[in-house]
Amino acid sequence: MTKADIVSQIAKETGIDKITVLKSVESFMDKVKESMANGDNVYLRGFGSFVIKKRAKKTARNISKNTSIVIPEHNIPSFKPAKTFNDMIK
């Protein structure tokens, strides 16, 4: 399912025009990205959590050049579904 599919379905179910729904969906995604960029996690009860995970510094290998490189510690975004959401999928 794409963002366009989500917007179309929400517009059809609610009767709101697609442009308004698209603005709302875009605004939601922007707020989630802004919060995570500022180091805050986003918790949506019944749906899941968008959390920031820390990856430790590690040594990796470049096989083609046969060299080792160091990958510094960094943060990555992650999604953890809520228990009710997880149970629905199972």
Stockholm file with secondary structure:
# STOCKHOLM 1.0

chainA/1-90         MTKADIVSQIAKETGIDKITVLKSVESFMDKVKESMANGDNVYLRGFGSFVIKKRAKKTARNISKNTSIVIPEHNIPSFKPAKTFNDMIK
#=GR chainA/1-90 SS CCHHHHHHHHHHHHCCCHHHHHHHHHHHHHHHHHHHHTTCCEEETTTEEEEEEEECCEEEEETTTTEEEEECCEEEEEEEECHHHHHHHC
#=GC SS_cons        CCHHHHHHHHHHHHCCCHHHHHHHHHHHHHHHHHHHHTTCCEEETTTEEEEEEEECCEEEEETTTTEEEEECCEEEEEEEECHHHHHHHC
//
